[in-house]
Amino acid sequence: MSIFNTNEDDEAANPASERQPLLADVARDSIESNASISIAASKLASGDSSDIYNADSDDEEAEDEFKKRVEDAGGFWAYIRSYGIFLPHLWPRKNRRIQLYLFFIGLCIAAQRVLNILIPRQEGLVVENLVRSYGRGELPWRDLAWLFGLRYLNSPGTRGAIHDFLELLFDNWSTTQMTDLIFNHIMGLSMDFHENVDSGELMKATEQASSLTKLVRLILLEFAPIILDLITAIVYISSLFDISFAGIIVVMATVYGLLTWRGGIWEARKRRVFARRERTTTKVQYQSISHWTTVSYFNRGEYQHLRLMSSLRDQIASLRRLRLTDMSVEAARAHILFLGRMSVNFLAAYRVAQGVKPIGNFIALNSVWDLLTEPLYVFSYISEEITEYIVDAERALEILRRKPTVADAPDARPLSVDRGEVRFEKVSFRYGDRKETIKDISFIARPGQTIALVGETGAGKSTILKLLFRFYDVTSGSITIDGADIREVTLSSLREAFGIVPQETSLFNMSIMENVRYARLDASEEEVVEACMQARIHDKIMSFPDQYDTVVGERGVKLSGGERQRISIARVILKQPKILFLDEASSAIDSKTEADIQPALRKLSMGPGGKTLQCSKVNTRLSKPIEIATSRISRPHVVRTPGDIDIDIAQIAKANVAISHVSRSLTAMTLTTKIVIIPSHTYSNAESLFPIRSVSFIH
């Protein structure tokens, strides 16, 4: 077995080695370990699917989830009212143009209701005139002209086309409103939400939220009109014959409605299972595609295929049960309508045969029957659609009801960075209910000073950056910039003042020009090129066939780790931030390139016009850590670094420098550098190790 190892000496000897990293994104990607999925995939591969899908348990689980939602909402009607959170964004209260569209849609609907009555009536008149003129060769031209004129007005090419066009405009507006609402809310949620949600599942839930626009259209533009159609049809048929016909129709409609309502409950149970399994399938697909490199490195294509097939099998099984429920209810409804039509036709034929009513009334009855049954069909369809849309939107409702844990204070003001002094005062923080990640941190980062946070993996270095960016709020203590508590300034102004080269560079699947310009959207091409030159990536970009128009792929997968990191450095150079953070900014760059980039970063840390700004540096590259004795240090001591640089603690004390573990990045530091040590959590008494007054500890 061969073990490949790359270290700093190798990079120095071969600067080009960073262009084609050995493992690329493997360090950042991971394959989700899911025991249940593994077992399901194994059973699917062997043909045993007996335990993969348990319909009864799924139904019970979905029912329990729904009951819990209803209980949490305070009852069924309170649960329904909770969807009112969407109404302000789906009703055009302030948009006169959309209100005008809805007004004309209403006119089209009203015209259709009138035409639906006039057309059957006119058909009856035409039949009566044809019967009277039978054998004489006369045509009822006037009645036929009225019939064709009414049909033309109600055709899909006239009233229907106008209605559909206006409805399309309303749908486009409401879809835009809903997308804007969901997207902005998700982007406004705090990191604790985004770190615990699956992107694929979230994207599917967001997509399903668009169902609410269809729900509004169904209720406003279809459900209300069919109620009017139903009432109109009952009244008109009663006028053609007598009230007994209305009684038959009311009984038929009542049974039909009760069956539809009960069927909707059955369908909702099945649909919740299906919606959840559909999101799971989307999640598996998204994970497999987005982590294609990792799947290929570990040769797990067949495993991912089995995962997808297992999930898809469950989804199809739940869909089958859902459709069987739909078809069963639909068959029962069709029998009810058939019995109703048979009853009224038999009674109408009897009245005509007796001579009580003319034959035209029988023709009109059968013509208007479609006007009666269509609302019932549409009612059942709408009931199913409403159930589907409400279930699909449940996840979106959960998301919208979730409030960000970090948000602007009511009296928040924009941050004004003058000197750039960052102060931590007894800051403590924990993730949820876990043990405190950092405790009682206190230090000051003064203008012109470089802060190096040094410590073991997991000591809390990156957490400090998250607190500065207010991805989380401190548990206790305070963080101030030029005396302003960051909890009292707007998030937008706070983050706009910062620039960062993160540990994991994430690029959009866009061109290099667009990725670099993302830091400052109004930057010119010349400024982008200059930033890339300072980041020592320009020559490499120019060697690509499309140069700055090169599309970098999903998360920058077409580039090496070093190339991505240098583009990230170019972005922060272009932004010219007031406060700079480097989170292992050169971890994927060879030593020579890092040395070439240092002058640009030093210049950036001094700010425009020679104004000194704060530069905070995070570094955990401890490939050759300094060994410090555990005995009590009581006198000036010299510590030898990996770069063979002697550092006299007595001399450093004068510059207010604290030192413990240090990596080779010390070669780029000066006496204005302040090193804040984050000791290992295994140290029982870290302060006793370093009693020198100049040493600052983060516990």
N, C-alpha and C positions, 0 to 999 in steps of 0.2 A: 504494500500500500504506500502510495506516494503522498506526501504532505507538502503543499505549496505554501510558502510564507513570503510575504513582502514586508519590508521594514523601511525605515527612513534612510538607512545607508543604501539600500537598493534603489530607492527613488533618486537619491542624489547621484548615484552612478548612472542611472538610466532614466532621465527625465521623461522620455516618451512612454514609459511603462504605464503612466496613469491614463493614457489615452484609451487603452483597451483593458479595463479592470477585469481581474480574474472572475469575480463573482457579481459584478454590476449591482443589480438591485436586490440580491438575495438577502443582504443584511437588513434591508428595510421591509422586505416582503415576508409574509408568513402564510403557511397553509393552515386553515382553521381545523383544529382538532375537535371533531364532533363524534362522540362514540355512537350515538344513535344513528347518525347518517352512515357511519362506517358499517355498522351491523346491517342497516337496510340495504346498502350497496352490495354487501357480501351476499345477502339473501337473494337480491335481485339477480346477481350474477349466477347463482346456483339454481335459479328458477323457483326459489321458495319465497313467496310474497305473503304468506299467511299472516305474518305479524306486522307487515309494513303499514297496512291500512286497516284501521278499526273504525268503522263508520259510526257505531253506537257511541264509542268513547269520544269521537270527534264531535258528534252532535251534542253530547252532554257538556263537553268542554266549551263549545260555542255558546250553548244556552247559559252556562254558568257565567261566562264572560259578559254576556248581554245583561243578565240579571244584576251583576255587580255594577255595570255602567248605570243601569236604571236606579239602583239603590243609591249610588254615589250622587246621581243627579237629583234625587229626592222624589222619585216616582216617574211613571211612564210619560205623563204629559210634561213634566219638568225636563225629562230627557229630550222630548221632541222640541220643546222651547229652546233647549240649549243650542239647537242649530240656528237660532236667530242671530248668533254671532256673525253669520255670513251675510245676513240681509243688507246691512249698510253698504256692503261692497257689491251687491248684486242688484240693487234697486237704484236707478239713476236720479237720486234726489236733487242733484245740482247740475245735471247734464241735460239742458233743454233739447239738444239735438236728439238724444236717445229717447227722451220723453215724447218728442214729436213722432219718432218711429213707432213707438208703442201705441200712440194715438191712432195712427193710420192702420196699424195691425188690428186694433180694436174695430175700426171701421170695416176692414176686410172680413173679420170674424162675424160681425153683425150682418153684413151683406150675405154671407154664406148661410146664416141661419134663416134669413128671409127667403133666399132662393131655394133652400132645401124644402120649404113648404110650397112655394109657388110652382115649382117644377112638377111634383106629383099631381097637384091640382090641375095644372094645365094638361098633363097627360090624360087625366080622366076626361076632361072636356073634349080633347081630340078624339078619344075612343067613342064617346057618345055621339059626336057629330058624324064619325065614320059609320057607325051603326045606322044612324038615321038616313044617311045618303047611300046606303049599300045598294048597289045595282043601278044607280043613276049616273055614275061616272063623275060625281062632283067631289071636289076636294075642299076641306075646311082650311083654305089658304091662310086666313087671318090667325086662326088658332095654331096652325103649324108654325107660322112666322114667330108668334109669341113663344112657343115652346123652344124653337131653335135659338131664339134670341136670349132667352133665360139660360139655356144650357151653355151658350157661348160665354155669357158673363160669368158663369160658375166653372168654366173649364180651367184646366191647369195652365193654359197659355195666357189667360187674362187675370182674373182675380187671384188664382193660385200662384201665378208667377210673381205678381206684386207682393202678395203675402209672404212667399218664400224668400224674396229678396230682402224685404224689411226684417224678417225673422233672422236671416243670415247676419245682417248688420248688428242686430241686438245680441246674437250669439257671440259674434266676434268681440263685442264690447265686454260682455259678461265674462267670457273666457280670459280676456286680458286682465280684467279686474281680479279674478280669482287667482290667476298665475302670479300677479303682482303681490297679492295678499300673502299667499303661501310662501313665495320665494323670499320676500322681505322678512317675514316672520322667522323663517328657518335661519336666514343669515343673521338675524338679530339675536338668536338664542346663544347662550353662553357655551363655552368649551365643554362643560360637564355634560351637555346634551350631545354635542357632536362626537365626543370621544366614546359614547356608549350606544350609538346608533349605527346600523349598517347602511351604507350609502345606497346600495341597490334596493333594499327594502324601502328606504326613505324616498327614493326617486319614484318607485311604483306607487307609494302612498300619495305622493304629490300629483302623480298622473291621475290617480283615481279621484282626487279632490275635484277635478274638472267636471265630475258627474253632477256637482251641485248646480252648475250653469244649466245643465239639461233638466235638472229637477225644477228649477225656477221656470224654465220654458214650459215644462209639462203642466205645472200648476196654473200658470197665468194664461197660457195660450192654448191649452188643450183640455185640461180638467174642467175649468169653469165653463167653457163653451159646451161640453158634452152634457153637463147638467141641464143647461138651457135647452139643448136638443132633445133630451129625454122628456122634459116637461112639455115642450112644444108638440112632440110626436103624440104623447098621450092625449093632450087636449084635441089635437086635430083628428085623431082616429075616433075619439068619442063623438066629435061633431059629425063625422061621416056615418056613424051608426048610433050607438047609445053608450051609456055609462058602464054597461056590463063588460064592454071591451076594455075599458080602463081598468076594471077590477082584475081581469085576467093578466093584463100587462104589469100591473103593480105587483101581483103575487110573483109573476115570473122574474121581474127585476129584483124583488126582495131576496128570493132564493139565490138568484145569480150573484147579488152583492154579498150575501153572507158567505157563499162558497168562495168568492174571490178574496174576502177578508181572511177567512180561515186558511185558504191556500197561501196567502201572503205570509202568514205566520210560519207555516211549514217551510216555505221557500226561504225565509230569512235565516232560519237555522242552517239550512244547507248552504246558503250563499256566504255566510260568515266563514264556514269551513273552507269553501272554495276560494274566497278572497285572501284568506291567510295563506293557503297553500300556493296560490298564484304569486303572492309576494315572495314566498320562499323560493319558488322556481326562479323568479327574476333575480333574487339575491345570489343563488348558486351560479347562474349564468354570468352575472356581473363580476363575481369573484374570480371565476375561471378565466374570463377574458382579460380583466384588468391585471391579473397576476399570471399572465401567460408565461412570462420569463421563468418564474418560480416553478410553475407546473412543468415546464420543459427541462429545467435543471434537474429536477428530481424524478423526471420521467413518470409523472402522475397523470398523464392524459386519460388513461383508461379509468383511473380512480375518479377523476372529475366527471368523466362521462357517466359512470355508474351513479355518482351523486346526483347528476342532473336527471338521469332516467328514473331514479328512485323518487325524486321530488316531482317529476312530471307525471309519473304513474299515480302518485297520490293526488295530484291536481286533477288528472283526468277522471279518476274514480270519484272524486267529490263532484266534478262537473256532471258526470253521468247520473249520480243520485239527484243532483239539482234539476237536471233536464227531465228525469223520470217524474219527479214531483210536478214540474210544470205541465208536462204532457197529460198526466192523470187529471189534474185540476181542469185543464183545457178541455179534455174529453167530456168531463162531467158538465162543464158549462155549455158545450155544444149540444148536449142532449136536452138541457133545460130550454135552450132557445128553440130547438126543433119542436119540442112539445108545445111551447107557447105559440109558435107560428101555426102549427097544425090545428090548435084549438081555435084561434081567431079566424083562420081561413075557413074552417068548417062552419063556424057560426055565421060568418059573412056570406058564404055561399048559400046557406039556408035562408038568410034574409032576402037575398037577391032572388032566389027561386020562388019565394013567397010573393015577390013583387013589392015588398016593403021598401027596398032600396034599389036604385038603378045600378046597372052593370059597371058604370064608370066608377062608382064608389069601391067596387071590388078591385078594379084595376088600380085606383089610387091607394087603396090599403096595401097592396103588395109593393107598390112603388115606395110608399112612405115607410114600409116595414124596415127597409135598409136604413132609413133615417133613425128608426128606433133601435135596431140591433147594433148599428155602428157605434153609437155612444156606449153601449154595453161592452162591445168588443174593446173599444178604446179605453173604457173604464178599467177593464181587466188588465189590458196592456199597461196602462198608466200605473195601476196598483203594483204590478210586477216591477216596472221601471223605478217607481218611487222606492220600493223596497231595496232594489239593487243599488240605487244611487245613495240612499241613506247608509246602507251597509258599507259601500265603498268609501263613503266620506267619513266614516267613524274614525279612522286613523288620522285623517287630516284634522278632524275636530279635536282629537287628543293633542295633536301638535299645537294647534292654535290656542288651546286652553292652557298650554304650558307657558309659564312666564320665565323670562331670562333671569338667572340668578345674579347677573352683573348687568346693570343698566345705568343710564344717566340719572343723577339725582334731580329732583324737581327744580332746584335752583342752580344746577350745574352751569359753569361758565367755561368759555374757551380757555385752553391752556396757553399762557404766554411764557415762552422760554427766553429768559434774558441771559443769565449766567450759565445755566445748565447744571446746577448742583443737585445731585440725587442723594437723598438721605433715607436710610432705613432705621427706624426707631423700634427696637424690641419686636420685630416682626416674627410672628408664628403662623404656620399654615398646615392644614391637614386636608387630604382628599377624602371627603365624605366622613365616614366613621372610622377610617383607618388611623394608624398611629401618626403622630405629627411628623411631617416630612422635614420641616425646618422649625427651629424654636429659638425665640429671643435673638434674632439677627439684628445687629446694629452696626452700621458703618456709613461713612460719608464718601461720596464720589464727587470731588471738587472739579471745577472747570480746568481743562487742560490735563487732567489726570486720567491714566488708564487703569482700570480695575480688572484684575485677573482673578476669576473665581476658580479655584483649584480644589479638586477633591475626587474621591472615588466615584465610580458609576453608581447612580442612585442617591448620591448625597444631597441633591436638591439644587444643583447649579441651574439646570434648565427651568426648574420651578421658579427661581428668582426672576427669570425673564418673563415667564407667564404672568407673574404677579405684577411686573412693571407694565406689561401690555394690558393688564386688567382682564386677562382671560379668566382669572379667578380673583376674588377679593380676599384679603388677608383675614385670618381668623382673629388675630389680635395685633396690636401695634399699628404703625402707619408708615406709608411711603410718600415722600414729598419730592417735588421738583421745584426748585427755587421757592421753597416754602409753601407751595400749594399742594394740599393732599390730593392725590390722583383720583380719589373717590368723589371729589368735589368739582372735577372738571369734566367736560364732555369727552366721551370715548373717541369721537372722531378727531378732535383736536389733539388728544393724547397720542393716538396711534399715528397721526400725520406727522408728529414731531420726531418719530422714531424711524430708524432704518436698521435692518437686520439682515445678516447672512446666516440663515438657519442651518442646523445640523443636516437636515434632509431637504435638499433643494427640490422644489416642486415647480415644474414648468407646465404651461398650458400647451395643448396640442395645436399650436399656432407657429408662426414664423419666429425666427430669432429676433427680428426687429420688433415684432409685437410683444414678445416676452420681455425684452429689455425695457421697452417704452412703457410697459405696465407700471413701472415705478413712478413715472411722470408722464401723464398722457399727452401733455402739450409739448413734449420735447421734440426737437427737430431731428432729422436723420443724422445731421452732422454731430449733434450732441450725443446721440446713441453710439455712433462710431467712435467718438472720442472716449466715451466711458469704456467701451470694449477694448480700446487700445490700452488704456490704463490698467485694465484687468488682464491684459496679456492674452486675449482671446481673439483679437481682430484677425491676426494672420491665419489662425485656424479656420475662422469663419469664411475668409476669402478663398480658402482652398476647397470649400464645398461648391458643387456645381451651381446651386442657387444662391450661394453666399448668404446675405442677410434675409433672403426670402425662404431659406431652408425651414421646412416644418419639422419640429423636433420630436413629434410623436407624443403619445400619451405619457404625461409626467416627464417628458424629455428622454424617453427610452432610447431614442436614436443617438444620443450623445453619451459619452463616457462620464463617469462620476466627476472627474476633474473638470471636464468641459462644462458640465452643469453648474459646478460650484463657481467657476469663473464668470459664467453668465449671471449668476446670483450676485457676485461681487460687482459686476458691471451695473446691475440694476441699482444697487445701493449707492454706487458712485454717482449715477445719473440723478438719483433722488436728492442728493445733498442734504441728508437729514441733520437735524439739530443735535440728536443724540444717536450714537451708533452702537449696535450690539453685534458682536462676532461670536457666533455659537459654533465652535470648531470649524471656523470658516475656511481653513486650509487643510482639513483632514484628508481630502482626496487629491491634493495638489502636491507635485514633487517639490523638493527643497529649493531648486533654482527658481522655479516660477513663483514660489511663495516669496522669496527674497526680492524678486522683481516687482511684485505687487505691493510690498510693504510701503514704499514711498507714497503711493497713491492713497493708501489707507491712512498714513500719518497726516498727509495733507488734508484729507477729508475730516479727520478728527479735530483739526484746528479750525475748521469752519471757513465760510467765505469771508473775504476781507481780512483775514488774519485773526478773526474772532475765535478765541479758545472755547471749545465745546467739550462736553463730557464724552469719553469713549469707553464703553464697558466691554471687556473681553472675557469670554467664557472659554476655557480650554481644559480638556480632559485627556489629552494625548499623553499618557503616562507610560509609554512603551519602555522607558528606562527611568523609573522614579528614583528620586533621591532617597537614600536610606538615612533616617534620622534616629538617633539613639533614643530609647525610651527613658533613659535616666534624666534626672533633673538638670537642665542647663542653667548654670549660674554665672557664666562669663561669656564674653564675646567668642564667637565660634565661626569657623569657616566651613561652609558646605560646598562640596564639589558637585557641579551640575553635569548632566550627560554631555554638554558641550565643552567640558573642561574649562569652565569659567569659574573663578574663585569669587564667592560672594561673602563679604565680611559683614556679619550681622550687626556689629557695632557701627559700621559705616552706614548700613542700610537703615538702622534705627533713626538716624538723623533725618532721613527722607521719609519717615513714617511708613516704612515698608514692613509688611509681615510676610513670613515665608515658611512653607512646609514643603509638600510635594510640588515639584516644578518640572515641566517638560522642556523640550528644546526651544519652545517659543520664547523662553527668557532671553534668547540671543537678540530678539527684536525689541526688548524692553529697555527702558531707561530708569533713572532714579525717580522719575515722576510716576512710575508704576507702583500701584498699591496692590499687593497680593492678599486676597481674603481667602483664608483656608477654611474649607468645609471638611472637618475630620470625619473619619469613618464612624458609623453608628456603633461599631464594636468597641470604640474607645470608652473605657469606663470613666476616665477623668482626663479629658483632653487638655484642660488648662494646666494641669500639673506637668504636662510634657513640655510646655513652652511658657515659662514664667516671665520671659522678657517683655517689657512694657510695650514695645513697638509691635508686638504680634497681636493681630486681631483674629478672634475665633468666631466661626458661625457654628452653633451647636445644632 
